[in-house]
Amino acid sequence: MARRRSFFSLLAILLLLHAYIGARLLPALGLGPAGIVAGVLLLLASAALVRIGLVAPSLSRTRWSEQLAWAGLLAMGLFSSLFVLTLLRDVVLLVLTLAGAGGPRFTHDSALGVPLLALAVTCLGFVNARRVARVVKVEVPIPGLPEELHGYSIAQISDIHVGPTIRRPYLNAIVTKVNGLRPDAIAVTGDLVDGSVQRLAMHTAPLARLSAPDGAFFVTGNHEYYSGVEQWVTEVRRLGLRVLLNEHVIRSRGRAKVMIAGVTDYTAQHFDPTHRSDPHQAAAGAPEDVAVRILLAHQPRSAPAAADAGFDLQLSGHTHGGQFFPWNLFVPLQQPFVAGLNRVRSLWVYTSRGTGYWGPPKRFGAPSEITLVRLVPARA
């Protein structure tokens, strides 16, 4: 009963938002009765599809479930831009009205421009999301870095979100590109999946091909906890990755040692109290002569605790760089960083924009990335 109420409540909200779009755009377009009816039907279809898109990872497997998931997630992306642009148009119209400018021609042309621009952004965002992520090279200066570790490299992939629209071929292309970089180590910093092992094991199988001299490592993101974390930890281990649950490993280059540690997701304790994220525990017992301490942590907001624990570098994801406008503007409400290399006291924090995408197959202004992080000596 509660689930049914939730379903209809969300559908009612979506219908209201679509009604707002229709009320603000359709009369201004001068479509006539037939055009108005067609517009209303399209908006009703959009509301229904967006509702399907919101539950796409858990859709029951039927003959048309994959096609419905694609349609729903594409509709989510288009609706998002349509709603935001309609709001922005209303703000512009209000300003122009107060200034005694604008007029019927602008009202009509802007109403036509909103769906055309939303469609263009969605199409471009689709192309950006579906292509293989570009390689972003980042140099991190470390004071007193031993010569043996000059140029030590870690390939980071994050937030792939294997699920309704990201499948085996998509991940396979990422793995091939990562291996081609020939890094010293590989880090998968969470949100690998959106769905159960039973549904997605065949699509995550390419991870078994990840290869680096010092190994491939995985830490949990919040979406692993939505998808059955214990089963996914077991599956990722089966694929040959080292899962770091508040623990570390030591790797050496000559006499120089580097620590690669990992913590569970920042919110993990809400799903499993034994998985509380703890950078101090991850570093516990490390040799005193470790030259560089690297932490893999899904969310950037682990950084203050990582700095307290004495880490030199934290690799994170989670934010997607906002994925597409205007959601990048809201990331700072939850996270200290949106993307790129930043500093928390003596700790460097690199936040990946993500290698896949969540929900709508759409990226606009926040390109996906495979990050190649290299350690370099800090200049005096």
C-alpha distance (Angstrom), angle and dihedral (degrees) to the residues before:
residue distance angle dihedral
M1 . . .
A2 3.83 . .
R3 3.80 91.3 .
R4 3.80 90.4 50.3
R5 3.82 91.4 50.9
S6 3.80 89.6 48.8
F7 3.81 90.6 50.3
F8 3.79 93.9 52.5
S9 3.82 93.8 40.9
L10 3.78 91.9 55.5
L11 3.79 91.8 43.6
A12 3.82 89.4 51.7
I13 3.81 90.8 52.5
L14 3.80 91.0 49.0
L15 3.80 90.7 49.5
L16 3.81 90.8 51.2
L17 3.80 92.1 50.3
H18 3.79 91.2 48.3
A19 3.81 89.6 46.9
Y20 3.81 88.3 55.7
I21 3.80 90.9 52.5
G22 3.80 91.2 47.7
A23 3.80 93.9 47.2
R24 3.80 92.4 49.9
L25 3.80 98.9 43.3
L26 3.80 112.8 25.3
P27 3.85 99.5 60.8
A28 3.81 91.1 46.2
L29 3.81 91.7 54.8
G30 3.82 93.2 62.7
L31 3.80 92.7 -138.2
G32 3.78 98.7 154.7
P33 3.82 125.4 -130.9
A34 3.82 96.1 -57.3
G35 3.79 92.2 48.3
I36 3.80 92.2 47.9
V37 3.82 90.9 51.8
A38 3.82 91.1 48.8
G39 3.82 90.6 49.0
V40 3.79 92.5 49.9
L41 3.81 91.3 49.8
L42 3.80 91.0 50.5
L43 3.80 91.2 50.5
L44 3.82 91.4 48.5
A45 3.80 89.6 50.9
S46 3.79 89.7 48.8
A47 3.82 92.1 52.4
A48 3.80 91.2 51.1
L49 3.81 92.9 46.8
V50 3.80 93.7 47.3
R51 3.81 88.4 53.4
I52 3.81 88.8 53.3
G53 3.80 90.8 46.9
L54 3.80 91.4 55.8
V55 3.82 90.5 60.8
A56 3.81 97.1 33.9
P57 3.85 96.1 121.9
S58 3.81 91.1 57.2
L59 3.81 100.3 41.1
S60 3.79 112.9 135.3
R61 3.77 112.0 -106.8
T62 3.78 108.8 -102.3
R63 3.77 135.4 145.7
W64 3.81 91.7 -87.0
S65 3.82 102.0 30.6
E66 3.81 94.8 104.8
Q67 3.80 92.8 49.2
L68 3.82 90.9 46.3
A69 3.80 90.7 51.0
W70 3.81 91.7 51.5
A71 3.82 91.7 47.1
G72 3.80 92.5 47.3
L73 3.81 95.1 48.2
L74 3.81 93.2 45.9
A75 3.81 88.4 49.8
M76 3.83 89.4 51.5
G77 3.80 90.7 55.4
L78 3.81 93.9 47.2
F79 3.80 93.7 44.5
S80 3.82 91.7 50.7
S81 3.80 92.4 56.4
L82 3.80 92.8 40.0
F83 3.79 92.2 53.4
V84 3.81 95.1 45.4
L85 3.80 93.4 46.7
T86 3.82 91.0 48.1
L87 3.80 89.2 53.9
L88 3.80 91.6 47.9
R89 3.82 90.6 48.8
D90 3.80 90.2 53.4
V91 3.79 90.7 51.2
V92 3.82 90.8 50.8
L93 3.82 91.4 47.0
L94 3.80 90.5 50.9
V95 3.80 92.3 50.9
L96 3.79 91.8 47.1
T97 3.81 91.8 48.3
L98 3.80 91.4 51.4
A99 3.80 89.0 48.9
G100 3.81 92.0 49.0
A101 3.82 91.8 -116.8
G102 3.80 136.1 110.6
G103 3.79 116.4 59.6
P104 3.84 139.5 -172.9
R105 3.82 94.1 -57.1
F106 3.79 93.4 55.3
T107 3.81 90.8 44.2
H108 3.82 90.5 54.7
D109 3.80 96.9 41.6
S110 3.80 94.0 47.0
A111 3.82 90.8 49.1
L112 3.81 88.3 54.0
G113 3.79 92.6 44.0
V114 3.81 95.0 55.0
P115 3.84 98.1 66.4
L116 3.80 92.2 36.9
L117 3.81 92.1 52.3
A118 3.82 91.8 43.4
L119 3.80 89.9 52.5
A120 3.81 92.4 47.2
V121 3.83 92.5 49.6
T122 3.80 90.9 47.3
C123 3.82 92.9 50.3
L124 3.80 93.1 47.0
G125 3.80 89.9 44.3
F126 3.80 89.8 52.4
V127 3.81 91.9 54.2
N128 3.82 91.0 47.7
A129 3.80 92.5 49.0
R130 3.78 97.8 46.7
R131 3.80 99.1 47.9
V132 3.80 119.6 89.7
A133 3.80 110.4 -87.5
R134 3.79 117.4 -98.3
V135 3.80 121.4 -118.0
V136 3.81 114.9 -107.0
K137 3.81 114.2 -163.8
V138 3.80 116.9 -151.7
E139 3.80 128.2 -177.1
V140 3.81 116.3 -153.9
P141 3.82 115.7 -162.2
I142 3.80 113.2 -140.0
P143 3.83 120.1 -170.0
G144 3.78 113.0 -124.3
L145 3.80 93.7 7.0
P146 3.83 109.1 177.2
E147 3.79 114.5 -117.9
E148 3.81 90.9 -118.2
L149 3.82 89.0 63.8
H150 3.81 97.5 47.4
G151 3.79 104.9 126.2
Y152 3.81 95.2 9.7
S153 3.80 103.6 164.0
I154 3.78 136.9 -154.2
A155 3.79 122.3 -171.6
Q156 3.79 108.9 -146.6
I157 3.79 125.7 -160.6
S158 3.78 121.5 176.0
D159 3.80 144.5 169.7
I160 3.79 96.8 16.8
H161 3.82 92.5 154.1
V162 3.79 99.3 -159.1
G163 3.79 102.3 -157.6
P164 3.81 142.3 97.6
T165 3.83 97.1 -4.3
I166 3.83 103.3 13.9
R167 3.76 109.4 75.6
R168 3.79 142.3 161.5
P169 3.86 98.2 -66.8
Y170 3.82 91.3 51.9
L171 3.82 92.7 51.3
N172 3.79 91.8 41.3
A173 3.81 90.8 59.1
I174 3.82 90.4 50.1
V175 3.81 92.6 51.0
T176 3.81 91.7 49.3
K177 3.81 90.9 51.6
V178 3.82 93.1 47.1
N179 3.80 93.1 49.8
G180 3.80 89.2 49.3
L181 3.81 89.4 62.1
R182 3.84 90.2 62.4
P183 3.80 95.2 -146.0
D184 3.79 124.2 -177.1
A185 3.81 90.0 -122.7
I186 3.81 138.8 3.9
A187 3.81 125.8 -137.8
V188 3.80 125.2 -163.4
T189 3.80 103.4 -167.8
G190 3.79 103.2 -162.9
D191 3.80 142.9 -82.7
L192 3.76 91.5 80.9
V193 3.82 94.2 150.9
D194 3.77 147.6 27.8
G195 3.77 103.5 -160.1
S196 3.77 144.4 28.6
V197 3.80 129.3 -55.5
Q198 3.79 88.4 -115.3
R199 3.81 91.0 58.9
L200 3.78 100.5 37.6
A201 3.82 110.9 27.9
M202 3.80 92.9 102.9
H203 3.81 90.1 51.6
T204 3.83 95.9 50.0
A205 3.82 92.2 47.6
P206 3.85 93.7 100.0
L207 3.83 88.5 71.9
A208 3.80 86.7 78.2
R209 3.81 87.8 71.9
L210 3.82 94.2 60.7
S211 3.78 107.1 119.0
A212 3.80 133.1 -176.7
P213 3.83 132.6 146.6
D214 3.81 93.8 -115.9
G215 3.79 95.4 38.4
A216 3.79 141.7 -107.2
F217 3.81 118.2 -80.4
F218 3.79 135.0 -162.5
V219 3.79 134.8 -163.0
T220 3.77 126.3 -174.1
G221 3.78 124.5 -104.5
N222 3.78 127.9 -161.9
H223 3.80 92.2 -94.0
E224 3.81 91.7 60.5
Y225 3.81 86.7 61.5
Y226 3.81 90.1 52.1
S227 3.81 89.8 50.7
G228 3.82 105.0 45.8
V229 3.79 107.8 -73.6
E230 3.82 99.0 -161.6
Q231 3.80 92.2 53.2
W232 3.81 91.5 46.8
V233 3.80 93.3 48.6
T234 3.81 88.2 53.4
E235 3.80 92.3 46.5
V236 3.81 95.2 47.7
R237 3.80 89.6 50.0
R238 3.79 89.4 50.2
L239 3.81 88.3 55.0
G240 3.80 89.2 58.0
L241 3.83 102.9 -102.6
R242 3.78 121.1 131.2
V243 3.81 108.1 -122.1
L244 3.80 111.2 -148.1
L245 3.81 111.5 -153.5
N246 3.83 103.2 178.5
E247 3.80 90.1 -42.3
H248 3.79 141.1 102.0
V249 3.78 145.6 -143.0
I250 3.80 129.4 -148.5
R251 3.79 122.5 -133.6
S252 3.81 125.8 -174.9
R253 3.77 139.2 -149.5
G254 3.75 105.5 -170.8
R255 3.80 105.8 -51.4
A256 3.83 93.2 -22.9
K257 3.78 117.3 100.0
V258 3.79 129.7 -156.3
M259 3.79 123.5 -166.7
I260 3.80 119.0 -145.7
A261 3.80 109.8 -167.9
G262 3.78 133.2 172.8
V263 3.79 137.5 -161.9
T264 3.76 132.3 -159.4
D265 3.80 117.7 -106.4
Y266 3.80 116.9 -64.3
T267 3.83 90.5 -114.3
A268 3.82 97.0 40.7
Q269 3.81 95.5 112.8
H270 3.80 89.8 66.5
F271 3.80 88.5 64.6
D272 3.81 100.6 31.9
P273 3.83 121.1 9.3
T274 3.81 90.0 -154.1
H275 3.82 89.4 61.5
R276 3.80 96.7 61.1
S277 3.82 107.8 152.0
D278 3.81 110.0 -112.3
P279 3.84 123.1 170.5
H280 3.82 90.6 -177.4
Q281 3.80 90.7 57.4
A282 3.80 89.8 46.2
A283 3.81 89.9 57.2
A284 3.80 96.8 41.0
G285 3.79 115.9 124.1
A286 3.80 96.1 13.2
P287 3.83 116.3 149.2
E288 3.79 114.8 -97.1
D289 3.81 92.2 -127.6
V290 3.83 95.1 62.4
A291 3.82 106.4 134.5
V292 3.82 99.2 -160.1
R293 3.80 130.1 22.1
I294 3.79 115.7 -157.5
L295 3.81 123.8 -174.9
L296 3.79 126.3 -161.7
A297 3.82 108.2 -153.0
H298 3.79 123.4 162.4
Q299 3.81 97.2 -143.2
P300 3.82 123.9 50.0
R301 3.80 90.6 -138.3
S302 3.81 88.6 76.2
A303 3.81 86.0 75.0
P304 3.85 101.5 94.5
A305 3.81 91.4 53.2
A306 3.82 89.8 44.6
A307 3.81 90.4 52.8
D308 3.81 89.9 49.9
A309 3.81 89.3 51.6
G310 3.81 91.3 55.5
F311 3.79 102.1 -108.5
D312 3.81 120.0 157.7
L313 3.81 98.6 -157.2
Q314 3.79 135.7 20.0
L315 3.80 122.3 -164.4
S316 3.80 114.1 -157.5
G317 3.80 143.4 160.3
H318 3.81 130.3 171.9
T319 3.81 98.1 114.6
H320 3.83 98.7 75.6
G321 3.81 83.5 -151.2
G322 3.81 83.7 -84.5
Q323 3.85 90.1 -60.1
F324 3.78 93.2 -130.6
F325 3.80 138.6 2.8
P326 2.99 130.5 -49.7
W327 3.82 96.9 15.0
N328 3.81 91.5 72.8
L329 3.82 86.2 69.1
F330 3.81 91.1 61.1
V331 3.83 98.9 48.6
P332 3.85 93.0 84.0
L333 3.81 88.9 61.2
Q334 3.82 88.0 70.4
Q335 3.80 107.7 18.0
P336 3.82 133.4 46.8
F337 3.82 92.0 -135.1
V338 3.80 135.4 31.4
A339 3.81 99.2 -163.7
G340 3.79 144.8 -31.6
L341 3.80 135.5 36.9
N342 3.79 117.2 -30.5
R343 3.78 139.4 161.1
V344 3.81 134.4 -119.8
R345 3.80 106.3 -177.5
S346 3.82 105.0 -62.7
L347 3.81 92.9 -14.2
W348 3.80 124.3 98.0
V349 3.81 113.5 -147.0
Y350 3.78 121.4 -164.2
T351 3.82 115.2 -167.7
S352 3.80 115.4 -164.1
R353 3.81 120.6 -145.7
G354 3.81 86.2 -137.1
T355 3.78 133.3 -102.5
G356 3.80 98.3 -116.7
Y357 3.80 130.3 15.0
W358 3.78 140.4 -109.6
G359 3.79 123.8 -121.8
P360 3.80 113.0 -25.8
P361 3.82 113.3 46.7
K362 3.78 89.0 -121.5
R363 3.81 136.5 118.1
F364 3.78 121.9 172.9
G365 3.79 122.6 168.7
A366 3.82 91.7 -7.2
P367 3.82 109.4 75.3
S368 3.79 119.4 -160.9
E369 3.77 117.1 -110.5
I370 3.77 148.2 -162.7
T371 3.80 103.7 -151.2
L372 3.79 124.1 -145.9
V373 3.80 106.9 -163.7
R374 3.81 117.0 -165.8
L375 3.79 126.0 -170.0
V376 3.79 114.1 -134.3
P377 3.81 131.7 174.9
A378 3.78 114.8 -93.9
R379 3.78 115.4 -115.9
A380 3.76 116.5 -115.7
